[in-house]
Amino acid sequence: MDVRSQISMVFHLDKCIGCHTCSIACKNLWTDRKGAEYMWWNNVETKPGTGYPFLWEDQNIYKGGWVPDGNKVKLRGAGKTKGMSVLFHNTNMPQIDNYYEPWTYKYEKLFDAPDGDEQPTAEPVSLLTGDKISIKSGPNWDDDLSGSPLYARNDPNFKNLSIPERESLFQLERMMMFYVPRICNHCLNPGCLAACPSGAIYKRGEDGIVLVNQKVCRGWRLCVTGCPYKKVYFNWKTGKSEKCILCFPRLETQQVPACMHTCVGRIRYLGVLLYDAEKIVESIACPDKDLVRNQLNLYLDPSDPEVILNAKKAGIPESTMTAARKSPVWKFVKEWGLALPIHPEYRTIPNLFYVPPLLPYMATMENDLYSTTTGNFFDDSENPRLPMEYLASLFSAGNSSIVLEVLRRLRSVRTHRRAVTVGDITGVKADADLKSSGISREVADEIFRMTALAHWPDRFVIPSSHREEATDLLEKTSTRRENAGFGFLEKPKRGL
């Protein structure tokens, strides 16, 4: 057993209001500079929708992530042999039009325009070239389904739905949407790291955060191809790749990442998960339907004596073990079984988990129409307004039974709380729902408190930093990277 620690996150999608405050906080802190105008390390997408960059989930276009190769896995669009062949002409990489050409306005024209009969306007100009442009898209162009005909209907997650089923979702009576905030997943098996020819991308030993060494990066951009979530960006000014760093300077001083600190809906949770690194390969070299179960089995119980013993042998500090036992991520992912990874079929083992949405839920389906006139406020979990196949495509590699299991638990907690607070549902029915979901009243109340009433220390459990151990890990990492990549990496200098 090779025990390691990983900073992980949970996003509760029923609580996200799509305000983009998280995106603005991240933008102002990290990417408000030349060369990073189009970068959104944190972005919020409307689903159904095509996301940012355009159609990022379609790996037939971008060739990101891993695919099975016997009892192992291989990169879909990168790797040493394939990477060298596309090093200077890589067609499997998003272009600026797949993101958007960032722009500003010539506001000075409003003040400097000569007298005339026409009202002067602030013309849009490109932040990349300074030339006038015609604005065609933006980072949240299809927000709130405003671009449904062009964007939402092209959502790759509709692949398992028939055309009539897809079109029914865009009828007024059934139209719905929810928001999916995205940041780097800081994966256990990151495609960006494996694809990098220079060995510039590394995973910190003390907390698993994936970073890009700006001194080593040569700007080959294979990391952009290798990441299936398209959360690595190329800075055209510096010629280097950049990505979300999970605000590690803040974490090291016990502060919460900026996107989580400013989250209006309080949808975000952060904590430590322990995992067994020896089982990573076997957990992903399997059929898609088994991926979620295998990933969840990687994570170890921080209260298990055997895990504690092996963690001590691995040099994991007691402060990290204490944080792991208090981690809200551990509760959502393992104890309660309410949070799932996004697109596990990419086989990167992402460490950002989502509680799938129940909303809109206080209604029922009658004659294939969504109705709020009946007394049955809670529809059957098996018949959600958004087809189960869609949610399964997002969160369980197409395995609908896993998503259904989560939705039943969420529904049973709501039924229980409504019976307690409103009383229009009998306690007998609420208890029957809890029993069928394998949840006790006490656990249901704990889930409710963590979801609706959690205080700051409950939502964010950050382990203390140990600089002396981090320095030692950095030296070991540098030694391991001496032979990484294709030989572009210089040996690190020793001493001061």
Order of alpha helices (4+ residues) and beta strands (2+ residues): beta-alpha-beta-alpha-beta-beta-alpha-alpha-beta-alpha-beta-alpha-beta-alpha-beta-beta-alpha-beta-beta-alpha-alpha-beta-alpha-alpha-beta-alpha-alpha-beta-beta-beta-beta-alpha-alpha-alpha-alpha-alpha-alpha
